[in-house]
Amino acid sequence: MNNIAKKSLSYGNMQVTAAVLQRINDNRRSGFTRRQITMLFNDAVKAVEGGHISEQEAARLAVQYLIDQGQQSQQSNLDTQKDVEDVKLAATAARRPVGLAWRTWPDAQESRVLHNLYPEGYFDLGVAHGMPGVIAMLASACAAGIEGARPLLGGAVAWLLSQKLPAGAGSVFATEAAPTPGEECEPSSLAWCYGDLGIAASLLAAARALGETSWEREALEIARAAAARPDADSQDACLCHGAAGNGHLFNRLHHATGAPAFAEAARAWLARALDKRGSGASFGGFRTRATAQGELGWQDEPGLLTGAAGIGLALLAAVSPVEPAWGRVLLISAFRSD
């Protein structure tokens, strides 16, 4: 298998791809032609390949596949077709008893434990590194009119929904689905990056993008279960896996559906985020619980995903009538309704 195809479909990869597709979709509504969209894709691919390639290879994989599927009649005009047949997203899909799935390939340096457990990859159930992120990206591709993405999306959603844990397990989905059938899976925490809340948000985005009412029913059922979890908590307030991130997702779910339960959950999680603010921190009073040099501790972090910037954006979104368009980097921007 091509080395690019064996890379993890991580948050950084999906964030770039989804943002590109959202921009293309916006431009199509403005009357851009297919040729202009192709040129925009070419520019996007070059930009991705000009950055930190180790973080963006899966985005390149996805973009090249989408170009190939949507622009077969114009392949001679594309600069990025050299290796496209080797890196098609369709070719890297694992056909499962139900649907399609893509393995995440753990980096030996970043996650030695996962690498030792799953040297041939595993099926990740988090938005940040796994299948829900792929689903949201494919939904953006469908909305942008990219041919060939729809059957992949249908297969991905079918597989994801087949991974539900038994009733009473503590969560609807686990953190990961082991490649070997029958292996026991642990319940997941509640966050954007992993767990039922992020899955519900990405599935709802896909449902709204394609008008799939059955997917929307599934997404809202998962979201309602997440809102009702009495034991859920977080160590810090960050957007990725903290209280502000959960508050933001429930806030957006409320705006998308009008459901009071989501508004109540949003207020509760945002209150928890504010409770985690303390004195002595360098950025707005918020610190992040993270591992540095092998030791877990509290760190001053200004960034978007795990730092004060993301917390601030979530709080602003809660009190402002302005649509938080930055949510597209979390793969949840497609279910706007108000």
Secondary structure, DSSP 8 states (H G I E B T S, - for coil): --TGGGS---HHHHHHHHHHHHHHHHHHHTT--HHHHHHHHHHHHHHHHTS-HHHHHHHHHHHHHHHHHH-GGGGGG-TT-TTGGGS-HHHH-EE-SSSEE--B---TTT-HHHHHH-TT-BEE-STTTSHHHHHHHHHHHHHTT-TTHHHHHHHHHHHHHTT---TTSSSSSBSEE-SSTT----B--SSSSSSHHHHHHHHHHHHHHHT-HHHHHHHHHHHHHHHT-TT---SS--TTTSHHHHHHHHHHHHHHH--HHHHHHHHHHHHHHHHT--SS-SSTT--EEEEETTEEEEE---SSSSSHHHHHHHHHHHH-SS--GGGGGGT-GGG---
